[in-house]
Amino acid sequence: MSEGGPYVPTLQRIAHLSDVHILERRGANDGSYSFSTRMVSVHRRLDDNARALKMKAALESAKRARADHIVISGDLTELGTPKQFERFAEVLHDSNLDADCVTLVPGNHDAYDSSHGWKNAMAGPLRAYASCSATEPGRTIDRATFAILPVDASRHQSIARSGGELTESTAEALQRRIEDPALRAKATIVVVHHPPFGNDRNPWHFIDGLRGHDRLLTLLVKHPQLHVLHGHRHRIVDRIVGGGKNRVFGASATVDDAPSRPRVRLYEVRDGSLESIGLAA
């Protein structure tokens, strides 16, 4: 501690991973995966142990990087079944991370099984992480130099669709928090699974895009301290909005990584702005 009070670091580091697509644990006599699982995993190997190891490796990489906070931006599971959320929670608990330093948001895959799977997971196996994750609209995790606003934009739908929805009530709650004078000097970070871009006239946007993305994009243009962390695209994304620096960042997919080479994005908060500093070693 300094003489004036508790030490506040000038830089804080955030680690970002996404799209884990964890599977439930399978025994030798469990049979094949369901038709829905096989369909949404059509280009990915159905190996529950391999996916758990990839998640474990990514979390270890974030810990080695000494991240102050870890964000996982959706598609935590393959279908959002209770057993898959339990397996995800098991790997996360075993990482021995401080639950107050972990933020989770759901993606479209986390809502395929039911309309209440995420809510049940937050009240059940993932309850230790609920206070810093996407529960009610407007939830804010306020830290020394940044504030995180986790958003649940998932919706229960057929596996033939992969979109999300920023509802009117969620958009209004976000706007109220973003415009709070108490956050004006901090980097304000919205965490949502889908990127805030799209074209409502494009049929593919109807299937795969974020409904209501225009509300979030308008807030980004209006508020230079606002940033977005997202997943869904399974690749690194850096986008400039409203001129100036990159303020929309997407992470690659943990499920696509080799366990020996996790790709975890790192950011540092500098003077009220979020800056990408590459990948964790």
Secondary structure, 3 states (H helix, E strand, C coil): CECCECCCCCCEEEEEEECCCECCCCCCCCCCCCHHHHHHCCCCCCCHHHHHHHHHHHHHHHHHCCCCEEEEECCCECCCCHHHHHHHHHHHHHCCCCHHHEEEECCHHHHCCCCCHHHHHHHCCCHHHHHHCCCCCCCCEECCCEEEEECCCCCCCCCCCCCEECCHHHHHHHHHHHCCHHHCCCEEEEECCCCCCCCCCCHHHHHHCEECHHHHHHHHHHCCCEEEEECCCCCCEEEECCCCCEEEEECCEHHHCECCECCCEEEEEECCEEEEEEECC
